[in-house]
Amino acid sequence: MKKSLLIASIACLAMVSCKKDYTCECTFTSSGSSTPTVTDVTIHDTKSKAKTACDQSATSGGAGWSCVIK
């Protein structure tokens, strides 16, 4: 009985994910502009997947973009 309860507990914990809302803040800096353009995007996922998506946003945006997770 204890083994069944333990397995059931582990299964329930595995089903609960650590997904949260993360903000990906992307900044575009151009040599002709005195103030950077800032864009915030909310990503609902795990921290590692949100960081990956945020990093991909920076590279797909082209030169001048830098993105960080907040």
mmCIF file of the N, C-alpha and C atoms, coordinates in Angstrom:
data_MODEL
# 
_entry.id   MODEL 
# 
loop_
_atom_site.group_PDB 
_atom_site.id 
_atom_site.type_symbol 
_atom_site.label_atom_id 
_atom_site.label_alt_id 
_atom_site.label_comp_id 
_atom_site.label_asym_id 
_atom_site.label_entity_id 
_atom_site.label_seq_id 
_atom_site.pdbx_PDB_ins_code 
_atom_site.Cartn_x 
_atom_site.Cartn_y 
_atom_site.Cartn_z 
_atom_site.occupancy 
_atom_site.B_iso_or_equiv 
_atom_site.pdbx_formal_charge 
_atom_site.auth_seq_id 
_atom_site.auth_comp_id 
_atom_site.auth_asym_id 
_atom_site.auth_atom_id 
_atom_site.pdbx_PDB_model_num 
ATOM 1   N N  . MET A 1 1  ? 0.819  -1.196 0.000   1.00 0.00 ? 1  MET A N  1 
ATOM 2   C CA . MET A 1 1  ? 0.000  0.000  0.000   1.00 0.00 ? 1  MET A CA 1 
ATOM 3   C C  . MET A 1 1  ? 0.869  1.269  0.000   1.00 0.00 ? 1  MET A C  1 
ATOM 4   N N  . LYS A 1 2  ? 1.943  1.222  0.787   1.00 0.00 ? 2  LYS A N  1 
ATOM 5   C CA . LYS A 1 2  ? 2.818  2.388  0.850   1.00 0.00 ? 2  LYS A CA 1 
ATOM 6   C C  . LYS A 1 2  ? 3.496  2.640  -0.490  1.00 0.00 ? 2  LYS A C  1 
ATOM 7   N N  . LYS A 1 3  ? 3.858  1.553  -1.195  1.00 0.00 ? 3  LYS A N  1 
ATOM 8   C CA . LYS A 1 3  ? 4.491  1.720  -2.492  1.00 0.00 ? 3  LYS A CA 1 
ATOM 9   C C  . LYS A 1 3  ? 3.521  2.339  -3.490  1.00 0.00 ? 3  LYS A C  1 
ATOM 10  N N  . SER A 1 4  ? 2.268  1.937  -3.443  1.00 0.00 ? 4  SER A N  1 
ATOM 11  C CA . SER A 1 4  ? 1.260  2.492  -4.352  1.00 0.00 ? 4  SER A CA 1 
ATOM 12  C C  . SER A 1 4  ? 1.053  3.970  -4.083  1.00 0.00 ? 4  SER A C  1 
ATOM 13  N N  . LEU A 1 5  ? 1.023  4.332  -2.809  1.00 0.00 ? 5  LEU A N  1 
ATOM 14  C CA . LEU A 1 5  ? 0.843  5.734  -2.445  1.00 0.00 ? 5  LEU A CA 1 
ATOM 15  C C  . LEU A 1 5  ? 2.048  6.563  -2.887  1.00 0.00 ? 5  LEU A C  1 
ATOM 16  N N  . LEU A 1 6  ? 3.234  6.008  -2.734  1.00 0.00 ? 6  LEU A N  1 
ATOM 17  C CA . LEU A 1 6  ? 4.447  6.703  -3.149  1.00 0.00 ? 6  LEU A CA 1 
ATOM 18  C C  . LEU A 1 6  ? 4.472  6.904  -4.662  1.00 0.00 ? 6  LEU A C  1 
ATOM 19  N N  . ILE A 1 7  ? 4.129  5.867  -5.402  1.00 0.00 ? 7  ILE A N  1 
ATOM 20  C CA . ILE A 1 7  ? 4.101  5.968  -6.864  1.00 0.00 ? 7  ILE A CA 1 
ATOM 21  C C  . ILE A 1 7  ? 3.049  6.967  -7.310  1.00 0.00 ? 7  ILE A C  1 
ATOM 22  N N  . ALA A 1 8  ? 1.897  6.954  -6.686  1.00 0.00 ? 8  ALA A N  1 
ATOM 23  C CA . ALA A 1 8  ? 0.833  7.903  -7.031  1.00 0.00 ? 8  ALA A CA 1 
ATOM 24  C C  . ALA A 1 8  ? 1.269  9.336  -6.734  1.00 0.00 ? 8  ALA A C  1 
ATOM 25  N N  . SER A 1 9  ? 1.968  9.532  -5.626  1.00 0.00 ? 9  SER A N  1 
ATOM 26  C CA . SER A 1 9  ? 2.449  10.873 -5.270  1.00 0.00 ? 9  SER A CA 1 
ATOM 27  C C  . SER A 1 9  ? 3.461  11.384 -6.286  1.00 0.00 ? 9  SER A C  1 
ATOM 28  N N  . ILE A 1 10 ? 4.377  10.525 -6.676  1.00 0.00 ? 10 ILE A N  1 
ATOM 29  C CA . ILE A 1 10 ? 5.387  10.914 -7.664  1.00 0.00 ? 10 ILE A CA 1 
ATOM 30  C C  . ILE A 1 10 ? 4.736  11.224 -9.001  1.00 0.00 ? 10 ILE A C  1 
ATOM 31  N N  . ALA A 1 11 ? 3.743  10.419 -9.381  1.00 0.00 ? 11 ALA A N  1 
ATOM 32  C CA . ALA A 1 11 ? 3.042  10.658 -10.640 1.00 0.00 ? 11 ALA A CA 1 
ATOM 33  C C  . ALA A 1 11 ? 2.319  12.007 -10.619 1.00 0.00 ? 11 ALA A C  1 
ATOM 34  N N  . CYS A 1 12 ? 1.714  12.352 -9.504  1.00 0.00 ? 12 CYS A N  1 
ATOM 35  C CA . CYS A 1 12 ? 1.015  13.640 -9.394  1.00 0.00 ? 12 CYS A CA 1 
ATOM 36  C C  . CYS A 1 12 ? 1.999  14.802 -9.487  1.00 0.00 ? 12 CYS A C  1 
ATOM 37  N N  . LEU A 1 13 ? 3.141  14.656 -8.830  1.00 0.00 ? 13 LEU A N  1 
ATOM 38  C CA . LEU A 1 13 ? 4.148  15.717 -8.894  1.00 0.00 ? 13 LEU A CA 1 
ATOM 39  C C  . LEU A 1 13 ? 4.704  15.872 -10.302 1.00 0.00 ? 13 LEU A C  1 
ATOM 40  N N  . ALA A 1 14 ? 4.847  14.776 -11.011 1.00 0.00 ? 14 ALA A N  1 
ATOM 41  C CA . ALA A 1 14 ? 5.364  14.842 -12.379 1.00 0.00 ? 14 ALA A CA 1 
ATOM 42  C C  . ALA A 1 14 ? 4.386  15.539 -13.312 1.00 0.00 ? 14 ALA A C  1 
ATOM 43  N N  . MET A 1 15 ? 3.104  15.432 -13.012 1.00 0.00 ? 15 MET A N  1 
ATOM 44  C CA . MET A 1 15 ? 2.091  16.055 -13.867 1.00 0.00 ? 15 MET A CA 1 
ATOM 45  C C  . MET A 1 15 ? 2.020  17.558 -13.644 1.00 0.00 ? 15 MET A C  1 
ATOM 46  N N  . VAL A 1 16 ? 2.471  18.022 -12.497 1.00 0.00 ? 16 VAL A N  1 
ATOM 47  C CA . VAL A 1 16 ? 2.473  19.451 -12.194 1.00 0.00 ? 16 VAL A CA 1 
ATOM 48  C C  . VAL A 1 16 ? 3.780  20.019 -12.724 1.00 0.00 ? 16 VAL A C  1 
ATOM 49  N N  . SER A 1 17 ? 3.686  20.881 -13.694 1.00 0.00 ? 17 SER A N  1 
ATOM 50  C CA . SER A 1 17 ? 4.898  21.434 -14.287 1.00 0.00 ? 17 SER A CA 1 
ATOM 51  C C  . SER A 1 17 ? 5.285  22.729 -13.599 1.00 0.00 ? 17 SER A C  1 
ATOM 52  N N  . CYS A 1 18 ? 6.468  23.166 -13.874 1.00 0.00 ? 18 CYS A N  1 
ATOM 53  C CA . CYS A 1 18 ? 6.990  24.403 -13.290 1.00 0.00 ? 18 CYS A CA 1 
ATOM 54  C C  . CYS A 1 18 ? 6.849  25.548 -14.286 1.00 0.00 ? 18 CYS A C  1 
ATOM 55  N N  . LYS A 1 19 ? 5.754  25.574 -15.003 1.00 0.00 ? 19 LYS A N  1 
ATOM 56  C CA . LYS A 1 19 ? 5.556  26.641 -15.974 1.00 0.00 ? 19 LYS A CA 1 
ATOM 57  C C  . LYS A 1 19 ? 5.113  27.905 -15.252 1.00 0.00 ? 19 LYS A C  1 
ATOM 58  N N  . LYS A 1 20 ? 5.736  28.985 -15.611 1.00 0.00 ? 20 LYS A N  1 
ATOM 59  C CA . LYS A 1 20 ? 5.419  30.295 -15.047 1.00 0.00 ? 20 LYS A CA 1 
ATOM 60  C C  . LYS A 1 20 ? 5.424  31.300 -16.182 1.00 0.00 ? 20 LYS A C  1 
ATOM 61  N N  . ASP A 1 21 ? 5.027  32.515 -15.871 1.00 0.00 ? 21 ASP A N  1 
ATOM 62  C CA . ASP A 1 21 ? 5.105  33.598 -16.845 1.00 0.00 ? 21 ASP A CA 1 
ATOM 63  C C  . ASP A 1 21 ? 6.464  34.285 -16.690 1.00 0.00 ? 21 ASP A C  1 
ATOM 64  N N  . TYR A 1 22 ? 7.216  34.304 -17.766 1.00 0.00 ? 22 TYR A N  1 
ATOM 65  C CA . TYR A 1 22 ? 8.500  34.994 -17.801 1.00 0.00 ? 22 TYR A CA 1 
ATOM 66  C C  . TYR A 1 22 ? 8.407  36.118 -18.823 1.00 0.00 ? 22 TYR A C  1 
ATOM 67  N N  . THR A 1 23 ? 9.042  37.231 -18.532 1.00 0.00 ? 23 THR A N  1 
ATOM 68  C CA . THR A 1 23 ? 9.054  38.361 -19.440 1.00 0.00 ? 23 THR A CA 1 
ATOM 69  C C  . THR A 1 23 ? 10.383 38.398 -20.172 1.00 0.00 ? 23 THR A C  1 
ATOM 70  N N  . CYS A 1 24 ? 10.288 38.384 -21.490 1.00 0.00 ? 24 CYS A N  1 
ATOM 71  C CA . CYS A 1 24 ? 11.466 38.514 -22.335 1.00 0.00 ? 24 CYS A CA 1 
ATOM 72  C C  . CYS A 1 24 ? 11.522 39.975 -22.766 1.00 0.00 ? 24 CYS A C  1 
ATOM 73  N N  . GLU A 1 25 ? 12.514 40.684 -22.273 1.00 0.00 ? 25 GLU A N  1 
ATOM 74  C CA . GLU A 1 25 ? 12.662 42.102 -22.595 1.00 0.00 ? 25 GLU A CA 1 
ATOM 75  C C  . GLU A 1 25 ? 13.714 42.254 -23.683 1.00 0.00 ? 25 GLU A C  1 
ATOM 76  N N  . CYS A 1 26 ? 13.280 42.724 -24.833 1.00 0.00 ? 26 CYS A N  1 
ATOM 77  C CA . CYS A 1 26 ? 14.181 42.900 -25.970 1.00 0.00 ? 26 CYS A CA 1 
ATOM 78  C C  . CYS A 1 26 ? 14.415 44.389 -26.206 1.00 0.00 ? 26 CYS A C  1 
ATOM 79  N N  . THR A 1 27 ? 15.660 44.744 -26.401 1.00 0.00 ? 27 THR A N  1 
ATOM 80  C CA . THR A 1 27 ? 16.053 46.129 -26.624 1.00 0.00 ? 27 THR A CA 1 
ATOM 81  C C  . THR A 1 27 ? 16.744 46.238 -27.970 1.00 0.00 ? 27 THR A C  1 
ATOM 82  N N  . PHE A 1 28 ? 16.307 47.224 -28.752 1.00 0.00 ? 28 PHE A N  1 
ATOM 83  C CA . PHE A 1 28 ? 16.933 47.496 -30.043 1.00 0.00 ? 28 PHE A CA 1 
ATOM 84  C C  . PHE A 1 28 ? 17.672 48.810 -29.940 1.00 0.00 ? 28 PHE A C  1 
ATOM 85  N N  . THR A 1 29 ? 18.955 48.760 -30.219 1.00 0.00 ? 29 THR A N  1 
ATOM 86  C CA . THR A 1 29 ? 19.766 49.967 -30.185 1.00 0.00 ? 29 THR A CA 1 
ATOM 87  C C  . THR A 1 29 ? 20.326 50.218 -31.576 1.00 0.00 ? 29 THR A C  1 
ATOM 88  N N  . SER A 1 30 ? 20.057 51.402 -32.053 1.00 0.00 ? 30 SER A N  1 
ATOM 89  C CA . SER A 1 30 ? 20.539 51.792 -33.379 1.00 0.00 ? 30 SER A CA 1 
ATOM 90  C C  . SER A 1 30 ? 21.521 52.940 -33.204 1.00 0.00 ? 30 SER A C  1 
ATOM 91  N N  . SER A 1 31 ? 22.475 53.021 -34.083 1.00 0.00 ? 31 SER A N  1 
ATOM 92  C CA . SER A 1 31 ? 23.492 54.075 -33.967 1.00 0.00 ? 31 SER A CA 1 
ATOM 93  C C  . SER A 1 31 ? 22.901 55.470 -34.162 1.00 0.00 ? 31 SER A C  1 
ATOM 94  N N  . GLY A 1 32 ? 21.791 55.582 -34.880 1.00 0.00 ? 32 GLY A N  1 
ATOM 95  C CA . GLY A 1 32 ? 21.190 56.881 -35.124 1.00 0.00 ? 32 GLY A CA 1 
ATOM 96  C C  . GLY A 1 32 ? 20.163 57.295 -34.082 1.00 0.00 ? 32 GLY A C  1 
ATOM 97  N N  . SER A 1 33 ? 19.868 56.426 -33.112 1.00 0.00 ? 33 SER A N  1 
ATOM 98  C CA . SER A 1 33 ? 18.841 56.705 -32.125 1.00 0.00 ? 33 SER A CA 1 
ATOM 99  C C  . SER A 1 33 ? 19.476 56.917 -30.756 1.00 0.00 ? 33 SER A C  1 
ATOM 100 N N  . SER A 1 34 ? 19.007 57.938 -30.040 1.00 0.00 ? 34 SER A N  1 
ATOM 101 C CA . SER A 1 34 ? 19.570 58.210 -28.715 1.00 0.00 ? 34 SER A CA 1 
ATOM 102 C C  . SER A 1 34 ? 18.917 57.356 -27.630 1.00 0.00 ? 34 SER A C  1 
ATOM 103 N N  . THR A 1 35 ? 17.676 56.910 -27.857 1.00 0.00 ? 35 THR A N  1 
ATOM 104 C CA . THR A 1 35 ? 17.002 56.068 -26.870 1.00 0.00 ? 35 THR A CA 1 
ATOM 105 C C  . THR A 1 35 ? 16.685 54.709 -27.497 1.00 0.00 ? 35 THR A C  1 
ATOM 106 N N  . PRO A 1 36 ? 16.949 53.633 -26.762 1.00 0.00 ? 36 PRO A N  1 
ATOM 107 C CA . PRO A 1 36 ? 16.672 52.306 -27.308 1.00 0.00 ? 36 PRO A CA 1 
ATOM 108 C C  . PRO A 1 36 ? 15.178 51.999 -27.330 1.00 0.00 ? 36 PRO A C  1 
ATOM 109 N N  . THR A 1 37 ? 14.778 51.135 -28.256 1.00 0.00 ? 37 THR A N  1 
ATOM 110 C CA . THR A 1 37 ? 13.410 50.652 -28.328 1.00 0.00 ? 37 THR A CA 1 
ATOM 111 C C  . THR A 1 37 ? 13.328 49.386 -27.479 1.00 0.00 ? 37 THR A C  1 
ATOM 112 N N  . VAL A 1 38 ? 12.374 49.349 -26.533 1.00 0.00 ? 38 VAL A N  1 
ATOM 113 C CA . VAL A 1 38 ? 12.241 48.200 -25.634 1.00 0.00 ? 38 VAL A CA 1 
ATOM 114 C C  . VAL A 1 38 ? 10.906 47.522 -25.898 1.00 0.00 ? 38 VAL A C  1 
ATOM 115 N N  . THR A 1 39 ? 10.937 46.203 -26.058 1.00 0.00 ? 39 THR A N  1 
ATOM 116 C CA . THR A 1 39 ? 9.737  45.411 -26.283 1.00 0.00 ? 39 THR A CA 1 
ATOM 117 C C  . THR A 1 39 ? 9.699  44.289 -25.255 1.00 0.00 ? 39 THR A C  1 
ATOM 118 N N  . ASP A 1 40 ? 8.564  44.130 -24.581 1.00 0.00 ? 40 ASP A N  1 
ATOM 119 C CA . ASP A 1 40 ? 8.392  43.048 -23.613 1.00 0.00 ? 40 ASP A CA 1 
ATOM 120 C C  . ASP A 1 40 ? 7.459  41.998 -24.187 1.00 0.00 ? 40 ASP A C  1 
ATOM 121 N N  . VAL A 1 41 ? 7.837  40.733 -24.048 1.00 0.00 ? 41 VAL A N  1 
ATOM 122 C CA . VAL A 1 41 ? 7.014  39.615 -24.484 1.00 0.00 ? 41 VAL A CA 1 
ATOM 123 C C  . VAL A 1 41 ? 6.886  38.665 -23.307 1.00 0.00 ? 41 VAL A C  1 
ATOM 124 N N  . THR A 1 42 ? 5.667  38.227 -22.994 1.00 0.00 ? 42 THR A N  1 
ATOM 125 C CA . THR A 1 42 ? 5.452  37.278 -21.911 1.00 0.00 ? 42 THR A CA 1 
ATOM 126 C C  . THR A 1 42 ? 5.453  35.869 -22.473 1.00 0.00 ? 42 THR A C  1 
ATOM 127 N N  . ILE A 1 43 ? 6.243  34.995 -21.849 1.00 0.00 ? 43 ILE A N  1 
ATOM 128 C CA . ILE A 1 43 ? 6.349  33.601 -22.264 1.00 0.00 ? 43 ILE A CA 1 
ATOM 129 C C  . ILE A 1 43 ? 5.909  32.741 -21.093 1.00 0.00 ? 43 ILE A C  1 
ATOM 130 N N  . HIS A 1 44 ? 4.916  31.872 -21.309 1.00 0.00 ? 44 HIS A N  1 
ATOM 131 C CA . HIS A 1 44 ? 4.437  30.971 -20.258 1.00 0.00 ? 44 HIS A CA 1 
ATOM 132 C C  . HIS A 1 44 ? 5.015  29.588 -20.528 1.00 0.00 ? 44 HIS A C  1 
ATOM 133 N N  . ASP A 1 45 ? 6.092  29.267 -19.809 1.00 0.00 ? 45 ASP A N  1 
ATOM 134 C CA . ASP A 1 45 ? 6.760  27.980 -20.001 1.00 0.00 ? 45 ASP A CA 1 
ATOM 135 C C  . ASP A 1 45 ? 7.744  27.788 -18.855 1.00 0.00 ? 45 ASP A C  1 
ATOM 136 N N  . THR A 1 46 ? 8.568  26.760 -18.952 1.00 0.00 ? 46 THR A N  1 
ATOM 137 C CA . THR A 1 46 ? 9.619  26.571 -17.965 1.00 0.00 ? 46 THR A CA 1 
ATOM 138 C C  . THR A 1 46 ? 10.699 27.621 -18.200 1.00 0.00 ? 46 THR A C  1 
ATOM 139 N N  . LYS A 1 47 ? 11.531 27.855 -17.193 1.00 0.00 ? 47 LYS A N  1 
ATOM 140 C CA . LYS A 1 47 ? 12.536 28.908 -17.311 1.00 0.00 ? 47 LYS A CA 1 
ATOM 141 C C  . LYS A 1 47 ? 13.526 28.625 -18.444 1.00 0.00 ? 47 LYS A C  1 
ATOM 142 N N  . SER A 1 48 ? 13.954 27.379 -18.575 1.00 0.00 ? 48 SER A N  1 
ATOM 143 C CA . SER A 1 48 ? 14.940 27.076 -19.615 1.00 0.00 ? 48 SER A CA 1 
ATOM 144 C C  . SER A 1 48 ? 14.347 27.243 -21.014 1.00 0.00 ? 48 SER A C  1 
ATOM 145 N N  . LYS A 1 49 ? 13.089 26.840 -21.202 1.00 0.00 ? 49 LYS A N  1 
ATOM 146 C CA . LYS A 1 49 ? 12.451 26.997 -22.513 1.00 0.00 ? 49 LYS A CA 1 
ATOM 147 C C  . LYS A 1 49 ? 12.155 28.466 -22.798 1.00 0.00 ? 49 LYS A C  1 
ATOM 148 N N  . ALA A 1 50 ? 11.804 29.227 -21.761 1.00 0.00 ? 50 ALA A N  1 
ATOM 149 C CA . ALA A 1 50 ? 11.556 30.652 -21.940 1.00 0.00 ? 50 ALA A CA 1 
ATOM 150 C C  . ALA A 1 50 ? 12.851 31.372 -22.321 1.00 0.00 ? 50 ALA A C  1 
ATOM 151 N N  . LYS A 1 51 ? 13.967 30.973 -21.700 1.00 0.00 ? 51 LYS A N  1 
ATOM 152 C CA . LYS A 1 51 ? 15.264 31.581 -22.036 1.00 0.00 ? 51 LYS A CA 1 
ATOM 153 C C  . LYS A 1 51 ? 15.646 31.259 -23.474 1.00 0.00 ? 51 LYS A C  1 
ATOM 154 N N  . THR A 1 52 ? 15.417 30.020 -23.897 1.00 0.00 ? 52 THR A N  1 
ATOM 155 C CA . THR A 1 52 ? 15.720 29.630 -25.270 1.00 0.00 ? 52 THR A CA 1 
ATOM 156 C C  . THR A 1 52 ? 14.892 30.442 -26.258 1.00 0.00 ? 52 THR A C  1 
ATOM 157 N N  . ALA A 1 53 ? 13.596 30.582 -25.970 1.00 0.00 ? 53 ALA A N  1 
ATOM 158 C CA . ALA A 1 53 ? 12.716 31.350 -26.855 1.00 0.00 ? 53 ALA A CA 1 
ATOM 159 C C  . ALA A 1 53 ? 13.133 32.818 -26.887 1.00 0.00 ? 53 ALA A C  1 
ATOM 160 N N  . CYS A 1 54 ? 13.545 33.337 -25.752 1.00 0.00 ? 54 CYS A N  1 
ATOM 161 C CA . CYS A 1 54 ? 13.975 34.727 -25.680 1.00 0.00 ? 54 CYS A CA 1 
ATOM 162 C C  . CYS A 1 54 ? 15.265 34.930 -26.474 1.00 0.00 ? 54 CYS A C  1 
ATOM 163 N N  . ASP A 1 55 ? 16.203 33.998 -26.337 1.00 0.00 ? 55 ASP A N  1 
ATOM 164 C CA . ASP A 1 55 ? 17.456 34.084 -27.098 1.00 0.00 ? 55 ASP A CA 1 
ATOM 165 C C  . ASP A 1 55 ? 17.194 33.997 -28.599 1.00 0.00 ? 55 ASP A C  1 
ATOM 166 N N  . GLN A 1 56 ? 16.238 33.163 -29.003 1.00 0.00 ? 56 GLN A N  1 
ATOM 167 C CA . GLN A 1 56 ? 15.902 33.044 -30.418 1.00 0.00 ? 56 GLN A CA 1 
ATOM 168 C C  . GLN A 1 56 ? 15.268 34.328 -30.940 1.00 0.00 ? 56 GLN A C  1 
ATOM 169 N N  . SER A 1 57 ? 14.524 35.020 -30.085 1.00 0.00 ? 57 SER A N  1 
ATOM 170 C CA . SER A 1 57 ? 13.934 36.298 -30.486 1.00 0.00 ? 57 SER A CA 1 
ATOM 171 C C  . SER A 1 57 ? 15.022 37.308 -30.815 1.00 0.00 ? 57 SER A C  1 
ATOM 172 N N  . ALA A 1 58 ? 16.080 37.299 -30.035 1.00 0.00 ? 58 ALA A N  1 
ATOM 173 C CA . ALA A 1 58 ? 17.180 38.244 -30.261 1.00 0.00 ? 58 ALA A CA 1 
ATOM 174 C C  . ALA A 1 58 ? 17.890 37.945 -31.572 1.00 0.00 ? 58 ALA A C  1 
ATOM 175 N N  . THR A 1 59 ? 18.130 36.668 -31.864 1.00 0.00 ? 59 THR A N  1 
ATOM 176 C CA . THR A 1 59 ? 18.864 36.331 -33.084 1.00 0.00 ? 59 THR A CA 1 
ATOM 177 C C  . THR A 1 59 ? 17.992 36.472 -34.328 1.00 0.00 ? 59 THR A C  1 
ATOM 178 N N  . SER A 1 60 ? 16.691 36.217 -34.185 1.00 0.00 ? 60 SER A N  1 
ATOM 179 C CA . SER A 1 60 ? 15.819 36.337 -35.361 1.00 0.00 ? 60 SER A CA 1 
ATOM 180 C C  . SER A 1 60 ? 15.478 37.798 -35.660 1.00 0.00 ? 60 SER A C  1 
ATOM 181 N N  . GLY A 1 61 ? 15.642 38.679 -34.666 1.00 0.00 ? 61 GLY A N  1 
ATOM 182 C CA . GLY A 1 61 ? 15.343 40.094 -34.864 1.00 0.00 ? 61 GLY A CA 1 
ATOM 183 C C  . GLY A 1 61 ? 16.394 40.804 -35.690 1.00 0.00 ? 61 GLY A C  1 
ATOM 184 N N  . GLY A 1 62 ? 17.573 40.235 -35.772 1.00 0.00 ? 62 GLY A N  1 
ATOM 185 C CA . GLY A 1 62 ? 18.644 40.851 -36.544 1.00 0.00 ? 62 GLY A CA 1 
ATOM 186 C C  . GLY A 1 62 ? 19.607 41.615 -35.655 1.00 0.00 ? 62 GLY A C  1 
ATOM 187 N N  . ALA A 1 63 ? 20.528 42.299 -36.298 1.00 0.00 ? 63 ALA A N  1 
ATOM 188 C CA . ALA A 1 63 ? 21.562 43.044 -35.576 1.00 0.00 ? 63 ALA A CA 1 
ATOM 189 C C  . ALA A 1 63 ? 20.940 44.187 -34.786 1.00 0.00 ? 63 ALA A C  1 
ATOM 190 N N  . GLY A 1 64 ? 21.488 44.429 -33.616 1.00 0.00 ? 64 GLY A N  1 
ATOM 191 C CA . GLY A 1 64 ? 21.010 45.535 -32.789 1.00 0.00 ? 64 GLY A CA 1 
ATOM 192 C C  . GLY A 1 64 ? 20.047 45.108 -31.699 1.00 0.00 ? 64 GLY A C  1 
ATOM 193 N N  . TRP A 1 65 ? 19.552 43.877 -31.754 1.00 0.00 ? 65 TRP A N  1 
ATOM 194 C CA . TRP A 1 65 ? 18.592 43.394 -30.751 1.00 0.00 ? 65 TRP A CA 1 
ATOM 195 C C  . TRP A 1 65 ? 19.334 42.608 -29.670 1.00 0.00 ? 65 TRP A C  1 
ATOM 196 N N  . SER A 1 66 ? 18.970 42.843 -28.423 1.00 0.00 ? 66 SER A N  1 
ATOM 197 C CA . SER A 1 66 ? 19.452 42.018 -27.322 1.00 0.00 ? 66 SER A CA 1 
ATOM 198 C C  . SER A 1 66 ? 18.253 41.746 -26.413 1.00 0.00 ? 66 SER A C  1 
ATOM 199 N N  . CYS A 1 67 ? 18.118 40.489 -25.987 1.00 0.00 ? 67 CYS A N  1 
ATOM 200 C CA . CYS A 1 67 ? 16.961 40.082 -25.184 1.00 0.00 ? 67 CYS A CA 1 
ATOM 201 C C  . CYS A 1 67 ? 17.423 39.380 -23.922 1.00 0.00 ? 67 CYS A C  1 
ATOM 202 N N  . VAL A 1 68 ? 16.717 39.642 -22.814 1.00 0.00 ? 68 VAL A N  1 
ATOM 203 C CA . VAL A 1 68 ? 17.002 39.000 -21.535 1.00 0.00 ? 68 VAL A CA 1 
ATOM 204 C C  . VAL A 1 68 ? 15.695 38.608 -20.868 1.00 0.00 ? 68 VAL A C  1 
ATOM 205 N N  . ILE A 1 69 ? 15.750 37.557 -20.057 1.00 0.00 ? 69 ILE A N  1 
ATOM 206 C CA . ILE A 1 69 ? 14.594 37.121 -19.265 1.00 0.00 ? 69 ILE A CA 1 
ATOM 207 C C  . ILE A 1 69 ? 14.545 37.939 -17.992 1.00 0.00 ? 69 ILE A C  1 
ATOM 208 N N  . LYS A 1 70 ? 13.380 38.436 -17.661 1.00 0.00 ? 70 LYS A N  1 
ATOM 209 C CA . LYS A 1 70 ? 13.186 39.203 -16.405 1.00 0.00 ? 70 LYS A CA 1 
ATOM 210 C C  . LYS A 1 70 ? 12.298 38.424 -15.493 1.00 0.00 ? 70 LYS A C  1 
# 
